[in-house]
Amino acid sequence: MLAGILTLVIYKLLLLPSLWGVFRDAGRNPYLSMVPFYGEWVWIRILKVKWYAYFPFLFFPFINVFVFWLLCVETTYGYKRRKILECLAASVFFFLYFPHLVFRNKEKYVCAKDLPPVKKSSAREWFDTIVFALVAVLIIHAFYFKGYVIPSSSMEKSLNVGDFLFVSKTAYGPRMPQTVLSFPFVQHTLPLTKDVPSYLTWIELPYHRMPGFRKVKHNDVIVFNFPDGDTVSSVYQSNISYNTLVKEVGRDRVWNDKAHFGRITYRPVDRRENFVKRCIGLPGDSVAIRDRQVYINGQKAENPKNLQFNYKIYPSPTVVSHKTWRDIGVSKDDLSMLFMPGYGTVPLTEEMLDRVSRIPGVQKVEAVIEPAGMGDGRLFPYSPILFPWNVDNYGPVYVPKKGDVLQLDSKSIVLYERLIRVYENNDLRITPEGRIFINGEETDTYTCKMDYYWAMGDNRHNSADSRYWGFVPEDHLVGKAFIVWFSWDKDAEGLQKVRWDKVMRIIR
């Protein structure tokens, strides 16, 4: 709030000398430009542009910056300055350019509408139109809505592979760009290249989020930057994280074996791969899984409607025809796994499970549940001896909130080491004797600077989520997935490829 007020004050102080000549020559008191919104209203009336095309949009964050640029350009026309560089200088350096015209060049402002019409070349018309459209779309894309396509089955059947989503960045508050020098509309890699970054790290701004309409709630479908994607292999990208590769084959090979792992690169937070999952745990929650059921703070969590788990079919999945499997809703990819030797499981929702159980020839449908106490070294925090957890029996794990004072010892540091070192950018050192040093000082506590979340896919046995890489930091949140505007079934043919029942569907 204080930063917003300070920004407004600075803006108004700069606007006074900028519009002094404009207001004076129009017979208006220049000090009126200091009045919030009313000053802009007077400015619009002086320019004689359509007020309804400008003034209402001054109340929309970020769009108001674009509107301000347009007003600056209209003002340059009143000084008979129409070249591209002149318009650019007026938009970006208005506090220097307009006073220069008025006080140094002794220019008089005349409303552009009262000047003889100036015919633009067709090239200039096209240029202005393209720049206007590009800037408008960039602002909407950066601060309001973002398109996203579901690439994997981790959220089936809630969200299917081939679903096209709109993600609201205003729901939780738009995050200010951190890497401002980047190729537009590209997440991290330049088009037509395999590993050339689409951004420059010459300028990296600190994390800041504008106020949103609401807080994250339990079971929200959220889009976020991949927390384990700070360092990536150009070959594997997010399919297998860099940290997993290092655990499997060692750091030396990952860095030196270019043929298998490609180039190893670092990505800033806002340039990491986008993931979509369901928010299970909020800051301050304790999350546990007991025989597949999630518990939040000791209470059973509400299960999503289309929650899926893996099942085995007896006596054999071959007693059910491929057509029947497809009619039930099993994808071709899941079918190939079902009939693969040594695998033989299929993800089913409750509704699909009921249908399969009633098929003649199916004697039993058995839930696949890993027993408690059987630790899985692939899961966060990668210490099956200290934390013998698996995908079906996990935790409890505490999800930190901003201001929490974490008690650190030889066990808890395993859970929060990455949070302290990577997410909150501290120098963390642990001696062989178990002593913990943060930024050079020995300590047994740490105070969190951000909120954290716990995210899981609805296809619980086929989702790489927080069980595999831990917490989702607040600064990684992109927004809330709110609508499927189109859906494409790659397994279907012809017009059946469009999932008409999924089009324009609100995500719940």
ROPATI-110830 format. One record per residue (C-alpha): x negated, y negated, z negated. Coordinates in steps of 0.25 Angstrom, whole numbers, plus 5000, padded with zeros to 4 digits. Example, Ala and Ser with C-alpha at 12.3 -4.5 7.8 and 13.67 -1.06 7.14 Angstrom:
% residues 2
atom u:4951&v:5018&w:4969 $
atom u:4945&v:5004&w:4971 $
//
This chain:
% residues 508
atom u:5000&v:5000&w:5000 $
atom u:4989&v:4990&w:4996 $
atom u:4981&v:4993&w:5009 $
atom u:4994&v:4991&w:5017 $
atom u:4997&v:4977&w:5010 $
atom u:4982&v:4973&w:5013 $
atom u:4983&v:4977&w:5027 $
atom u:4995&v:4969&w:5029 $
atom u:4989&v:4957&w:5022 $
atom u:4976&v:4958&w:5031 $
atom u:4985&v:4959&w:5044 $
atom u:4993&v:4947&w:5040 $
atom u:4981&v:4939&w:5037 $
atom u:4975&v:4943&w:5051 $
atom u:4988&v:4940&w:5058 $
atom u:4989&v:4925&w:5053 $
atom u:4977&v:4920&w:5061 $
atom u:4980&v:4930&w:5073 $
atom u:4994&v:4924&w:5075 $
atom u:4992&v:4910&w:5071 $
atom u:4991&v:4905&w:5085 $
atom u:5003&v:4913&w:5090 $
atom u:5012&v:4908&w:5078 $
atom u:5007&v:4894&w:5079 $
atom u:5009&v:4893&w:5094 $
atom u:5023&v:4899&w:5093 $
atom u:5027&v:4889&w:5082 $
atom u:5027&v:4899&w:5071 $
atom u:5020&v:4898&w:5057 $
atom u:5007&v:4907&w:5059 $
atom u:5009&v:4911&w:5044 $
atom u:5021&v:4918&w:5047 $
atom u:5012&v:4929&w:5053 $
atom u:5008&v:4932&w:5039 $
atom u:5022&v:4937&w:5035 $
atom u:5023&v:4952&w:5036 $
atom u:5032&v:4956&w:5048 $
atom u:5039&v:4942&w:5049 $
atom u:5025&v:4938&w:5055 $
atom u:5026&v:4949&w:5066 $
atom u:5041&v:4945&w:5068 $
atom u:5037&v:4931&w:5071 $
atom u:5025&v:4936&w:5080 $
atom u:5034&v:4944&w:5088 $
atom u:5044&v:4933&w:5090 $
atom u:5033&v:4924&w:5095 $
atom u:5029&v:4934&w:5105 $
atom u:5043&v:4935&w:5110 $
atom u:5042&v:4950&w:5111 $
atom u:5054&v:4960&w:5108 $
atom u:5054&v:4960&w:5093 $
atom u:5061&v:4974&w:5092 $
atom u:5049&v:4980&w:5100 $
atom u:5039&v:4975&w:5090 $
atom u:5044&v:4970&w:5076 $
atom u:5051&v:4983&w:5071 $
atom u:5038&v:4991&w:5074 $
atom u:5030&v:4983&w:5065 $
atom u:5036&v:4990&w:5053 $
atom u:5030&v:5004&w:5058 $
atom u:5016&v:5007&w:5053 $
atom u:5006&v:5008&w:5064 $
atom u:5016&v:5005&w:5075 $
atom u:5016&v:4991&w:5069 $
atom u:5001&v:4990&w:5073 $
atom u:5004&v:4993&w:5087 $
atom u:5015&v:4983&w:5087 $
atom u:5005&v:4973&w:5082 $
atom u:4996&v:4975&w:5093 $
atom u:5007&v:4973&w:5103 $
atom u:5010&v:4960&w:5097 $
atom u:4995&v:4956&w:5098 $
atom u:4995&v:4959&w:5112 $
atom u:5008&v:4951&w:5115 $
atom u:5001&v:4940&w:5108 $
atom u:4989&v:4940&w:5117 $
atom u:4998&v:4939&w:5129 $
atom u:5002&v:4925&w:5122 $
atom u:4988&v:4921&w:5123 $
atom u:4987&v:4925&w:5138 $
atom u:4978&v:4937&w:5134 $
atom u:4982&v:4949&w:5141 $
atom u:4969&v:4957&w:5143 $
atom u:4968&v:4971&w:5137 $
atom u:4956&v:4967&w:5128 $
atom u:4963&v:4955&w:5124 $
atom u:4975&v:4962&w:5119 $
atom u:4967&v:4973&w:5112 $
atom u:4959&v:4962&w:5105 $
atom u:4972&v:4955&w:5101 $
atom u:4978&v:4968&w:5095 $
atom u:4965&v:4973&w:5088 $
atom u:4959&v:4960&w:5084 $
atom u:4971&v:4951&w:5083 $
atom u:4965&v:4943&w:5071 $
atom u:4953&v:4939&w:5079 $
atom u:4959&v:4938&w:5093 $
atom u:4971&v:4929&w:5091 $
atom u:4964&v:4919&w:5083 $
atom u:4953&v:4918&w:5093 $
atom u:4963&v:4915&w:5104 $
atom u:4970&v:4904&w:5095 $
atom u:4958&v:4897&w:5088 $
atom u:4947&v:4899&w:5097 $
atom u:4953&v:4899&w:5111 $
atom u:4964&v:4890&w:5107 $
atom u:4974&v:4899&w:5114 $
atom u:4989&v:4896&w:5112 $
atom u:4999&v:4907&w:5111 $
atom u:5011&v:4907&w:5121 $
atom u:5021&v:4919&w:5120 $
atom u:5018&v:4929&w:5131 $
atom u:5032&v:4929&w:5135 $
atom u:5031&v:4914&w:5138 $
atom u:5019&v:4915&w:5147 $
atom u:5020&v:4919&w:5162 $
atom u:5021&v:4934&w:5164 $
atom u:5008&v:4941&w:5166 $
atom u:5009&v:4953&w:5175 $
atom u:5001&v:4965&w:5171 $
atom u:4994&v:4974&w:5180 $
atom u:5000&v:4988&w:5181 $
atom u:4987&v:4994&w:5175 $
atom u:4989&v:4984&w:5163 $
atom u:5003&v:4988&w:5162 $
atom u:4999&v:5003&w:5161 $
atom u:4988&v:5000&w:5151 $
atom u:4997&v:4993&w:5142 $
atom u:5008&v:5004&w:5143 $
atom u:4998&v:5015&w:5140 $
atom u:4991&v:5008&w:5128 $
atom u:5005&v:5004&w:5122 $
atom u:5010&v:5019&w:5123 $
atom u:4996&v:5025&w:5118 $
atom u:4995&v:5016&w:5106 $
atom u:5010&v:5018&w:5102 $
atom u:5008&v:5033&w:5103 $
atom u:4995&v:5033&w:5096 $
atom u:5001&v:5025&w:5084 $
atom u:5013&v:5035&w:5084 $
atom u:5004&v:5047&w:5085 $
atom u:4994&v:5042&w:5074 $
atom u:5004&v:5037&w:5064 $
atom u:5018&v:5042&w:5066 $
atom u:5020&v:5055&w:5074 $
atom u:5011&v:5066&w:5079 $
atom u:5014&v:5077&w:5088 $
atom u:5009&v:5091&w:5085 $
atom u:5010&v:5105&w:5091 $
atom u:5011&v:5118&w:5083 $
atom u:4999&v:5126&w:5087 $
atom u:4999&v:5138&w:5078 $
atom u:5009&v:5147&w:5071 $
atom u:5006&v:5143&w:5057 $
atom u:5020&v:5136&w:5055 $
atom u:5029&v:5146&w:5063 $
atom u:5041&v:5147&w:5063 $
atom u:5042&v:5133&w:5057 $
atom u:5034&v:5127&w:5068 $
atom u:5030&v:5135&w:5080 $
atom u:5018&v:5135&w:5089 $
atom u:5022&v:5126&w:5100 $
atom u:5030&v:5116&w:5091 $
atom u:5028&v:5101&w:5094 $
atom u:5029&v:5093&w:5082 $
atom u:5030&v:5079&w:5078 $
atom u:5022&v:5075&w:5065 $
atom u:5026&v:5063&w:5057 $
atom u:5014&v:5056&w:5052 $
atom u:5023&v:5046&w:5045 $
atom u:5029&v:5056&w:5036 $
atom u:5018&v:5057&w:5026 $
atom u:5012&v:5044&w:5031 $
atom u:5003&v:5042&w:5043 $
atom u:4988&v:5044&w:5041 $
atom u:4979&v:5034&w:5047 $
atom u:4970&v:5039&w:5057 $
atom u:4956&v:5042&w:5052 $
atom u:4948&v:5044&w:5065 $
atom u:4953&v:5032&w:5073 $
atom u:4944&v:5034&w:5085 $
atom u:4951&v:5046&w:5092 $
atom u:4957&v:5050&w:5105 $
atom u:4972&v:5048&w:5105 $
atom u:4981&v:5060&w:5102 $
atom u:4970&v:5070&w:5100 $
atom u:4968&v:5077&w:5087 $
atom u:4953&v:5080&w:5087 $
atom u:4948&v:5084&w:5101 $
atom u:4947&v:5077&w:5114 $
atom u:4956&v:5083&w:5125 $
atom u:4949&v:5092&w:5135 $
atom u:4938&v:5095&w:5125 $
atom u:4935&v:5106&w:5115 $
atom u:4928&v:5098&w:5103 $
atom u:4926&v:5084&w:5107 $
atom u:4933&v:5076&w:5095 $
atom u:4944&v:5066&w:5099 $
atom u:4940&v:5056&w:5088 $
atom u:4928&v:5048&w:5083 $
atom u:4924&v:5048&w:5069 $
atom u:4917&v:5034&w:5070 $
atom u:4929&v:5029&w:5062 $
atom u:4936&v:5037&w:5051 $
atom u:4946&v:5030&w:5042 $
atom u:4949&v:5035&w:5028 $
atom u:4962&v:5043&w:5026 $
atom u:4974&v:5034&w:5024 $
atom u:4989&v:5037&w:5025 $
atom u:5001&v:5028&w:5027 $
atom u:5013&v:5030&w:5019 $
atom u:5023&v:5040&w:5024 $
atom u:5038&v:5043&w:5023 $
atom u:5036&v:5055&w:5013 $
atom u:5026&v:5064&w:5006 $
atom u:5023&v:5078&w:5011 $
atom u:5033&v:5088&w:5005 $
atom u:5033&v:5103&w:5003 $
atom u:5035&v:5111&w:5016 $
atom u:5033&v:5099&w:5025 $
atom u:5027&v:5103&w:5038 $
atom u:5014&v:5094&w:5039 $
atom u:5003&v:5092&w:5049 $
atom u:4989&v:5089&w:5044 $
atom u:4975&v:5090&w:5049 $
atom u:4968&v:5103&w:5046 $
atom u:4961&v:5102&w:5033 $
atom u:4951&v:5112&w:5037 $
atom u:4948&v:5105&w:5050 $
atom u:4938&v:5095&w:5046 $
atom u:4927&v:5103&w:5053 $
atom u:4930&v:5111&w:5065 $
atom u:4925&v:5121&w:5075 $
atom u:4928&v:5116&w:5089 $
atom u:4931&v:5131&w:5093 $
atom u:4940&v:5134&w:5082 $
atom u:4946&v:5121&w:5078 $
atom u:4957&v:5123&w:5068 $
atom u:4959&v:5138&w:5071 $
atom u:4948&v:5142&w:5062 $
atom u:4943&v:5131&w:5053 $
atom u:4928&v:5127&w:5052 $
atom u:4928&v:5131&w:5037 $
atom u:4933&v:5145&w:5041 $
atom u:4923&v:5147&w:5051 $
atom u:4912&v:5143&w:5042 $
atom u:4917&v:5153&w:5032 $
atom u:4918&v:5164&w:5042 $
atom u:4905&v:5163&w:5050 $
atom u:4897&v:5152&w:5042 $
atom u:4894&v:5137&w:5045 $
atom u:4881&v:5140&w:5053 $
atom u:4888&v:5148&w:5063 $
atom u:4900&v:5139&w:5064 $
atom u:4891&v:5127&w:5067 $
atom u:4880&v:5134&w:5076 $
atom u:4889&v:5143&w:5084 $
atom u:4894&v:5133&w:5094 $
atom u:4899&v:5144&w:5104 $
atom u:4909&v:5150&w:5093 $
atom u:4912&v:5137&w:5085 $
atom u:4910&v:5126&w:5094 $
atom u:4907&v:5112&w:5088 $
atom u:4910&v:5109&w:5073 $
atom u:4916&v:5096&w:5071 $
atom u:4922&v:5088&w:5060 $
atom u:4936&v:5082&w:5061 $
atom u:4941&v:5070&w:5053 $
atom u:4954&v:5073&w:5045 $
atom u:4964&v:5067&w:5056 $
atom u:4957&v:5074&w:5067 $
atom u:4958&v:5088&w:5061 $
atom u:4968&v:5098&w:5067 $
atom u:4983&v:5096&w:5064 $
atom u:4989&v:5107&w:5056 $
atom u:5004&v:5109&w:5053 $
atom u:5009&v:5116&w:5041 $
atom u:5019&v:5116&w:5030 $
atom u:5015&v:5108&w:5017 $
atom u:5017&v:5118&w:5006 $
atom u:5009&v:5111&w:4994 $
atom u:5009&v:5096&w:4991 $
atom u:4999&v:5089&w:4983 $
atom u:4999&v:5094&w:4968 $
atom u:5006&v:5107&w:4972 $
atom u:5001&v:5121&w:4968 $
atom u:5003&v:5131&w:4980 $
atom u:5003&v:5146&w:4978 $
atom u:5007&v:5157&w:4987 $
atom u:5013&v:5170&w:4981 $
atom u:5016&v:5182&w:4990 $
atom u:5018&v:5172&w:5002 $
atom u:5027&v:5162&w:4994 $
atom u:5022&v:5148&w:4991 $
atom u:5023&v:5142&w:4977 $
atom u:5022&v:5127&w:4975 $
atom u:5019&v:5124&w:4960 $
atom u:5024&v:5138&w:4956 $
atom u:5037&v:5137&w:4963 $
atom u:5041&v:5144&w:4976 $
atom u:5039&v:5135&w:4988 $
atom u:5050&v:5133&w:4998 $
atom u:5047&v:5142&w:5010 $
atom u:5049&v:5136&w:5024 $
atom u:5060&v:5142&w:5032 $
atom u:5051&v:5148&w:5043 $
atom u:5040&v:5153&w:5034 $
atom u:5033&v:5165&w:5040 $
atom u:5025&v:5177&w:5034 $
atom u:5018&v:5189&w:5041 $
atom u:5025&v:5202&w:5040 $
atom u:5022&v:5216&w:5045 $
atom u:5032&v:5225&w:5052 $
atom u:5034&v:5239&w:5050 $
atom u:5034&v:5250&w:5056 $
atom u:5028&v:5241&w:5067 $
atom u:5031&v:5228&w:5074 $
atom u:5032&v:5235&w:5087 $
atom u:5046&v:5240&w:5082 $
atom u:5050&v:5226&w:5086 $
atom u:5050&v:5221&w:5100 $
atom u:5042&v:5209&w:5105 $
atom u:5055&v:5203&w:5109 $
atom u:5061&v:5205&w:5096 $
atom u:5049&v:5199&w:5089 $
atom u:5050&v:5187&w:5098 $
atom u:5065&v:5185&w:5096 $
atom u:5062&v:5185&w:5081 $
atom u:5052&v:5173&w:5083 $
atom u:5039&v:5180&w:5082 $
atom u:5029&v:5173&w:5092 $
atom u:5020&v:5180&w:5102 $
atom u:5008&v:5177&w:5094 $
atom u:5014&v:5183&w:5081 $
atom u:5018&v:5195&w:5089 $
atom u:5004&v:5197&w:5094 $
atom u:4999&v:5197&w:5080 $
atom u:5010&v:5207&w:5076 $
atom u:5006&v:5217&w:5086 $
atom u:4991&v:5215&w:5084 $
atom u:4985&v:5227&w:5077 $
atom u:4981&v:5225&w:5063 $
atom u:4990&v:5213&w:5061 $
atom u:5004&v:5216&w:5063 $
atom u:5011&v:5205&w:5056 $
atom u:5021&v:5195&w:5060 $
atom u:5025&v:5181&w:5054 $
atom u:5040&v:5181&w:5051 $
atom u:5050&v:5171&w:5045 $
atom u:5061&v:5176&w:5035 $
atom u:5071&v:5175&w:5047 $
atom u:5061&v:5183&w:5056 $
atom u:5058&v:5193&w:5045 $
atom u:5073&v:5196&w:5043 $
atom u:5075&v:5198&w:5058 $
atom u:5063&v:5207&w:5059 $
atom u:5067&v:5216&w:5047 $
atom u:5080&v:5219&w:5054 $
atom u:5074&v:5224&w:5067 $
atom u:5077&v:5239&w:5069 $
atom u:5064&v:5246&w:5068 $
atom u:5057&v:5237&w:5058 $
atom u:5056&v:5244&w:5045 $
atom u:5049&v:5234&w:5036 $
atom u:5044&v:5220&w:5037 $
atom u:5033&v:5218&w:5027 $
atom u:5028&v:5204&w:5022 $
atom u:5013&v:5202&w:5023 $
atom u:5008&v:5197&w:5010 $
atom u:4994&v:5197&w:5005 $
atom u:4993&v:5201&w:4990 $
atom u:4989&v:5191&w:4980 $
atom u:4975&v:5191&w:4975 $
atom u:4969&v:5195&w:4989 $
atom u:4961&v:5183&w:4992 $
atom u:4959&v:5178&w:5007 $
atom u:4946&v:5171&w:5009 $
atom u:4951&v:5163&w:5021 $
atom u:4961&v:5155&w:5012 $
atom u:4958&v:5142&w:5005 $
atom u:4950&v:5141&w:4996 $
atom u:4942&v:5153&w:5002 $
atom u:4938&v:5159&w:4989 $
atom u:4946&v:5172&w:4988 $
atom u:4939&v:5176&w:4975 $
atom u:4943&v:5163&w:4967 $
atom u:4956&v:5162&w:4975 $
atom u:4961&v:5175&w:4980 $
atom u:4972&v:5169&w:4988 $
atom u:4979&v:5174&w:5001 $
atom u:4989&v:5168&w:5011 $
atom u:5001&v:5175&w:5003 $
atom u:4996&v:5173&w:4989 $
atom u:4988&v:5160&w:4987 $
atom u:4985&v:5150&w:4976 $
atom u:4990&v:5143&w:4968 $
atom u:4982&v:5131&w:4974 $
atom u:4984&v:5117&w:4969 $
atom u:4986&v:5106&w:4980 $
atom u:4979&v:5093&w:4975 $
atom u:4985&v:5080&w:4975 $
atom u:4979&v:5066&w:4976 $
atom u:4973&v:5062&w:4962 $
atom u:4973&v:5077&w:4957 $
atom u:4961&v:5080&w:4948 $
atom u:4956&v:5094&w:4953 $
atom u:4949&v:5102&w:4942 $
atom u:4936&v:5108&w:4949 $
atom u:4929&v:5121&w:4945 $
atom u:4923&v:5132&w:4953 $
atom u:4937&v:5138&w:4957 $
atom u:4945&v:5125&w:4960 $
atom u:4933&v:5119&w:4968 $
atom u:4935&v:5130&w:4978 $
atom u:4950&v:5124&w:4981 $
atom u:4946&v:5110&w:4981 $
atom u:4932&v:5109&w:4987 $
atom u:4937&v:5106&w:5001 $
atom u:4947&v:5095&w:4996 $
atom u:4936&v:5088&w:4988 $
atom u:4925&v:5090&w:4998 $
atom u:4932&v:5088&w:5012 $
atom u:4946&v:5082&w:5010 $
atom u:4941&v:5072&w:5000 $
atom u:4927&v:5070&w:5005 $
atom u:4919&v:5072&w:4993 $
atom u:4905&v:5078&w:4991 $
atom u:4907&v:5091&w:4983 $
atom u:4896&v:5100&w:4978 $
atom u:4897&v:5112&w:4970 $
atom u:4885&v:5118&w:4963 $
atom u:4882&v:5133&w:4962 $
atom u:4885&v:5131&w:4947 $
atom u:4899&v:5126&w:4951 $
atom u:4897&v:5112&w:4947 $
atom u:4905&v:5102&w:4956 $
atom u:4900&v:5089&w:4961 $
atom u:4909&v:5079&w:4969 $
atom u:4902&v:5067&w:4975 $
atom u:4890&v:5070&w:4967 $
atom u:4897&v:5071&w:4953 $
atom u:4900&v:5084&w:4945 $
atom u:4915&v:5086&w:4942 $
atom u:4925&v:5096&w:4939 $
atom u:4937&v:5087&w:4945 $
atom u:4941&v:5081&w:4958 $
atom u:4952&v:5070&w:4960 $
atom u:4959&v:5072&w:4974 $
atom u:4960&v:5060&w:4983 $
atom u:4971&v:5066&w:4992 $
atom u:4984&v:5074&w:4992 $
atom u:4983&v:5088&w:4997 $
atom u:4994&v:5098&w:5003 $
atom u:4995&v:5113&w:5005 $
atom u:5000&v:5117&w:5019 $
atom u:5004&v:5131&w:5024 $
atom u:5010&v:5136&w:5037 $
atom u:5024&v:5143&w:5038 $
atom u:5018&v:5155&w:5045 $
atom u:5011&v:5158&w:5032 $
atom u:5003&v:5170&w:5037 $
atom u:4999&v:5163&w:5049 $
atom u:4995&v:5149&w:5045 $
atom u:4981&v:5143&w:5042 $
atom u:4985&v:5133&w:5031 $
atom u:4982&v:5128&w:5017 $
atom u:4979&v:5143&w:5012 $
atom u:4968&v:5143&w:5022 $
atom u:4962&v:5129&w:5021 $
atom u:4968&v:5122&w:5008 $
atom u:4974&v:5109&w:5006 $
atom u:4979&v:5098&w:5016 $
atom u:4973&v:5085&w:5012 $
atom u:4983&v:5073&w:5013 $
atom u:4974&v:5066&w:5023 $
atom u:4976&v:5078&w:5032 $
atom u:4991&v:5076&w:5033 $
atom u:4996&v:5071&w:5047 $
atom u:5011&v:5072&w:5045 $
atom u:5024&v:5079&w:5044 $
atom u:5029&v:5088&w:5055 $
atom u:5043&v:5084&w:5057 $
atom u:5049&v:5088&w:5071 $
atom u:5046&v:5099&w:5082 $
atom u:5049&v:5091&w:5094 $
atom u:5046&v:5102&w:5104 $
atom u:5043&v:5117&w:5103 $
atom u:5036&v:5126&w:5113 $
atom u:5036&v:5141&w:5112 $
atom u:5023&v:5147&w:5119 $
atom u:5029&v:5161&w:5118 $
atom u:5041&v:5158&w:5126 $
atom u:5043&v:5156&w:5141 $
atom u:5050&v:5145&w:5150 $
atom u:5060&v:5136&w:5143 $
atom u:5060&v:5145&w:5131 $
atom u:5046&v:5140&w:5127 $
atom u:5053&v:5128&w:5121 $
atom u:5059&v:5131&w:5107 $
atom u:5071&v:5122&w:5109 $
atom u:5076&v:5125&w:5095 $
atom u:5063&v:5119&w:5089 $
atom u:5063&v:5106&w:5097 $
atom u:5065&v:5093&w:5089 $
atom u:5066&v:5102&w:5076 $
atom u:5063&v:5095&w:5063 $
atom u:5052&v:5102&w:5055 $
atom u:5055&v:5107&w:5041 $
//
